[in-house]
Amino acid sequence: MPNAIYYVAYKLKKSASIPDFLLATETLNNESVSKQKGYISWEQFRDGETWADMLRFETAEDLENFKETSKNPSEAALHFYSFINLPSCKMHAFTLEKKH
């Protein structure tokens, strides 16, 4: 069964503190994201001003459940989002086939 990937690229607000943003990321992952059904990992990347998060779930159904749950953001999620320039976000979901 293929894993599901949720990829989000974005820029931070000009006033954002990177250390505070990274702490907000860790808090959100520890308190909420990592507890979602089918969660495998969250990787974060940075290239200049562009950041990208890649969340991996066991199945596309698990990813869809995560996206549905995210429609009612927790306090930790709202704090995480407060650092992000939301109009800059580009999201894509896809599956990753495993080669045997």
ChimeraX attribute file (.defattr): number of C-alpha atoms within 10 A of each C-alpha:
attribute: neighborCount
match mode: 1-to-1
recipient: residues
	/A:1	10
	/A:2	14
	/A:3	20
	/A:4	24
	/A:5	23
	/A:6	20
	/A:7	18
	/A:8	17
	/A:9	17
	/A:10	19
	/A:11	20
	/A:12	20
	/A:13	14
	/A:14	10
	/A:15	8
	/A:16	14
	/A:17	12
	/A:18	11
	/A:19	9
	/A:20	13
	/A:21	18
	/A:22	14
	/A:23	13
	/A:24	20
	/A:25	19
	/A:26	16
	/A:27	16
	/A:28	19
	/A:29	17
	/A:30	12
	/A:31	13
	/A:32	15
	/A:33	21
	/A:34	16
	/A:35	11
	/A:36	16
	/A:37	15
	/A:38	19
	/A:39	19
	/A:40	17
	/A:41	14
	/A:42	18
	/A:43	10
	/A:44	14
	/A:45	11
	/A:46	12
	/A:47	7
	/A:48	7
	/A:49	10
	/A:50	13
	/A:51	16
	/A:52	18
	/A:53	17
	/A:54	18
	/A:55	20
	/A:56	24
	/A:57	25
	/A:58	19
	/A:59	20
	/A:60	21
	/A:61	14
	/A:62	18
	/A:63	25
	/A:64	15
	/A:65	14
	/A:66	18
	/A:67	12
	/A:68	10
	/A:69	13
	/A:70	13
	/A:71	8
	/A:72	10
	/A:73	12
	/A:74	14
	/A:75	10
	/A:76	18
	/A:77	19
	/A:78	13
	/A:79	17
	/A:80	19
	/A:81	16
	/A:82	15
	/A:83	20
	/A:84	19
	/A:85	14
	/A:86	13
	/A:87	8
	/A:88	14
	/A:89	15
	/A:90	12
	/A:91	13
	/A:92	10
	/A:93	15
	/A:94	14
	/A:95	17
	/A:96	14
	/A:97	10
	/A:98	8
	/A:99	5
	/A:100	3
